[in-house]
């Protein structure tokens, strides 16, 4: 999924082909960003270094601040699954 060197019109063409051939719905207000955001968010459970490399991001900061979004399922896991500290650490 390396897109960095592609021109905008080629990306638009690829998106249109995906929509026609694969039934991929168009994301409102976005050419490609929304698809990359969904792709990155669905892989939050994997190591960020690997997600960035597979997705074509050269900087982890971009992946984490612009593409990986909070979602209700993951937030529920955060709230409902605390790690229990040992007695020594609780004091």
WOBELCOR-V452443 format. One line per field, one symbol per residue. ss: DSSP state (@ for helix, = for strand, . for the rest). psi: psi as a letter, one per 40 degrees, with the letter a starting at -180 (. if undefined). burial: I if it has 16 or more other C-alpha atoms within 10 Angstrom, else O. Layout:
# WOBELCOR-V452443
ss->???
psi->???
burial->???
This chain:
# WOBELCOR-V452443
ss->.......@@@@@@@@@@@@@@@..........@@@@@@@@@......@@@@@@@@....@@@@@@@@....@@@@@@@@@......@@@@.
psi->fhedeiiddddddddddddddefhihhhfhdddddddddddefdeihdddddddeehehddddddddhiiiddddddddegihhiiddde.
burial->OOOOOOOOOOOOOOIIOOOOOOOOOOOOOOOIOOIIIOOIIOOOOOOIOOIIOOIOIOOOOOIIOOIIOOOOOOOOOOOOOOOOOOOOOOO
